[in-house]
Amino acid sequence: MQMGLEENKAVVQRFYDQVWNAGNVDIAAEVFAEDYVRHDLRPSEAPPGPAGQAKIAADFRAAFPDLDMKLDLILAEGDLVAARWTTEGTNTGPWAGRPPTGRGARFSGVNIFRVEHGRVVELWNHRDDLSLMQQIGAEIYAGAAPSTMSGSRLSSTTPAVFDLQRLHGVHAQATHRLRSPVRSMHDRSDHVSSRVAPRCRAGARRP
């Protein structure tokens, strides 16, 4: 029997409440179908099926043990349920091959679930990983991660690597340089005007 919209939303709500917030990752086996399909924007080494979803949650909670996830909204239409969430936590454990930084992060994501007969059979995952990485102090790469560096310069065959805070500093300096000539031109214009105007007025008084 096909479930209604509220029942489908309850399935998804249980996933966030139990698996993510409470850390009862085994509940994933009751939420997801054995052959559910996961669509993700990044590679994953998690096994297929509910066990894979349980591992994803367990690994992330190990990296952010004080994780607190709030469901911002949840919508349902047909067999689809869309949910937007916001999570806060402190990175005190390894995550994505990186050592812990001890920094806190607050980020959001959107998941779309397809529910059949009370189980999730398909999931689309969209998470703001760029903001998460920035907040915990991870390096942001333009292209692949560099393999070799020579002094302060990258080798000619290595893609550029940017520290995001350094990039913001460069942007601020460039903005200042772009604005400086404009101000100097205005200053010169005001200076010229102040010298020319009295002459014009003096010439106007001559017969």
TIMIBA-724684 format. One record per residue (C-alpha): residue number from 1; residue in three letters; x, y, z. Coordinates in steps of 0.2 Angstrom, whole numbers, always signed. Layout:
<rs>
  nr rest    px    py    pz
 NUM  ala     X     Y     Z
...
</rs>
This chain:
<rs>
  nr rest    px    py    pz
   1  met    +0    +0    +0
   2  gln    +7   +17    -5
   3  met    +9   +28   +10
   4  gly    +3   +46   +11
   5  leu   +13   +62   +11
   6  glu   +13   +64   +30
   7  glu   +19   +46   +32
   8  asn   +33   +49   +20
   9  lys   +38   +65   +29
  10  ala   +38   +55   +45
  11  val   +51   +42   +38
  12  val   +63   +56   +33
  13  gln   +60   +65   +50
  14  arg   +65   +49   +59
  15  phe   +81   +47   +49
  16  tyr   +87   +65   +54
  17  asp   +81   +63   +72
  18  gln   +88   +45   +76
  19  val  +102   +42   +64
  20  trp  +110   +60   +64
  21  asn  +105   +68   +80
  22  ala  +104   +53   +92
  23  gly  +118   +43   +84
  24  asn  +107   +28   +82
  25  val  +115   +23   +65
  26  asp  +107    +6   +65
  27  ile   +90   +14   +62
  28  ala   +96   +17   +44
  29  ala   +92    -2   +41
  30  glu   +74    +2   +45
  31  val   +73   +18   +35
  32  phe   +82   +13   +19
  33  ala   +78    -1    +7
  34  glu   +92   -14    +4
  35  asp   +94    -8   -14
  36  tyr   +92   +10   -12
  37  val  +101   +21   -24
  38  arg  +112   +36   -18
  39  his  +116   +51   -29
  40  asp  +131   +61   -22
  41  leu  +141   +75   -29
  42  arg  +157   +68   -21
  43  pro  +165   +51   -21
  44  ser  +161   +39    -7
  45  glu  +169   +23    +0
  46  ala  +154   +18   +10
  47  pro  +146    +1    +6
  48  pro  +130    +0    -3
  49  gly  +113    -1    +6
  50  pro  +108    +4   +23
  51  ala  +125    -1   +30
  52  gly  +133   +12   +19
  53  gln  +122   +26   +25
  54  ala  +125   +20   +43
  55  lys  +144   +21   +40
  56  ile  +142   +39   +33
  57  ala  +133   +45   +48
  58  ala  +145   +36   +60
  59  asp  +160   +43   +52
  60  phe  +154   +60   +52
  61  arg  +148   +60   +70
  62  ala  +165   +53   +75
  63  ala  +173   +68   +67
  64  phe  +160   +80   +74
  65  pro  +155   +72   +91
  66  asp  +144   +87   +97
  67  leu  +135   +87   +80
  68  asp  +118   +96   +81
  69  met  +107   +95   +66
  70  lys   +91  +105   +64
  71  leu   +78  +102   +51
  72  asp   +74  +119   +43
  73  leu   +60  +113   +32
  74  ile   +52   +97   +25
  75  leu   +41   +96    +9
  76  ala   +32   +81    +1
  77  glu   +24   +79   -16
  78  gly   +20   +62   -23
  79  asp   +33   +49   -18
  80  leu   +47   +63   -15
  81  val   +52   +71    +1
  82  ala   +64   +86    +1
  83  ala   +72   +92   +17
  84  arg   +84  +107   +21
  85  trp   +94  +105   +36
  86  thr  +108  +115   +46
  87  thr  +121  +107   +56
  88  glu  +133  +114   +69
  89  gly  +148  +104   +76
  90  thr  +166  +104   +82
  91  asn  +179   +95   +71
  92  thr  +188   +85   +85
  93  gly  +191   +69   +75
  94  pro  +198   +64   +58
  95  trp  +187   +68   +43
  96  ala  +189   +65   +24
  97  gly  +208   +60   +27
  98  arg  +211   +76   +36
  99  pro  +217   +77   +55
 100  pro  +205   +86   +67
 101  thr  +207  +105   +68
 102  gly  +197  +108   +83
 103  arg  +187  +122   +74
 104  gly  +168  +123   +74
 105  ala  +157  +124   +58
 106  arg  +140  +128   +54
 107  phe  +134  +123   +37
 108  ser  +118  +117   +27
 109  gly  +112  +105   +15
 110  val   +97   +98    +5
 111  asn   +92   +80    +3
 112  ile   +78   +73    -9
 113  phe   +71   +56    -4
 114  arg   +60   +45   -15
 115  val   +50   +34    -3
 116  glu   +41   +18    -7
 117  his   +31    +7    +5
 118  gly   +39   +16   +20
 119  arg   +57   +15   +15
 120  val   +69   +27    +6
 121  val   +73   +19   -11
 122  glu   +83   +34   -18
 123  leu   +92   +49   -11
 124  trp  +100   +64   -19
 125  asn  +112   +73    -7
 126  his  +118   +91    -8
 127  arg  +129   +98    +6
 128  asp  +139  +114    +7
 129  asp  +156  +106    +8
 130  leu  +165  +121    +3
 131  ser  +159  +131   +17
 132  leu  +162  +117   +29
 133  met  +180  +115   +23
 134  gln  +183  +134   +24
 135  gln  +177  +134   +42
 136  ile  +188  +120   +48
 137  gly  +203  +127   +40
 138  ala  +206  +115   +26
 139  glu  +215  +121   +10
 140  ile  +204  +125    -5
 141  tyr  +212  +119   -21
 142  ala  +210  +126   -39
 143  gly  +210  +109   -48
 144  ala  +219   +94   -40
 145  ala  +229   +95   -24
 146  pro  +247   +99   -28
 147  ser  +260   +85   -27
 148  thr  +276   +95   -27
 149  met  +281  +113   -22
 150  ser  +297  +121   -24
 151  gly  +300  +135   -11
 152  ser  +286  +147   -11
 153  arg  +282  +143   -29
 154  leu  +273  +129   -37
 155  ser  +281  +118   -51
 156  ser  +275  +122   -68
 157  thr  +265  +106   -69
 158  thr  +256  +108   -52
 159  pro  +239  +116   -51
 160  ala  +238  +131   -40
 161  val  +233  +129   -22
 162  phe  +224  +143   -13
 163  asp  +222  +146    +6
 164  leu  +205  +154    +7
 165  gln  +210  +167   +20
 166  arg  +225  +172   +10
 167  leu  +214  +173    -6
 168  his  +203  +185    +3
 169  gly  +218  +196    +8
 170  val  +224  +196   -10
 171  his  +207  +201   -16
 172  ala  +207  +216    -3
 173  gln  +224  +222    -9
 174  ala  +218  +221   -27
 175  thr  +203  +231   -24
 176  his  +213  +244   -15
 177  arg  +224  +246   -29
 178  leu  +210  +247   -42
 179  arg  +202  +261   -31
 180  ser  +218  +271   -28
 181  pro  +220  +278   -46
 182  val  +202  +283   -46
 183  arg  +204  +293   -30
 184  ser  +220  +301   -37
 185  met  +211  +306   -53
 186  his  +197  +314   -43
 187  asp  +210  +323   -32
 188  arg  +219  +329   -47
 189  ser  +203  +335   -55
 190  asp  +198  +344   -39
 191  his  +215  +352   -38
 192  val  +215  +358   -56
 193  ser  +197  +365   -54
 194  ser  +202  +375   -39
 195  arg  +216  +383   -49
 196  val  +207  +386   -65
 197  ala  +191  +393   -57
 198  pro  +198  +409   -50
 199  arg  +206  +413   -67
 200  cys  +190  +410   -76
 201  arg  +181  +422   -64
 202  ala  +195  +435   -66
 203  gly  +194  +434   -85
 204  ala  +175  +436   -84
 205  arg  +178  +453   -75
 206  arg  +189  +460   -89
 207  pro  +181  +472  -101
</rs>
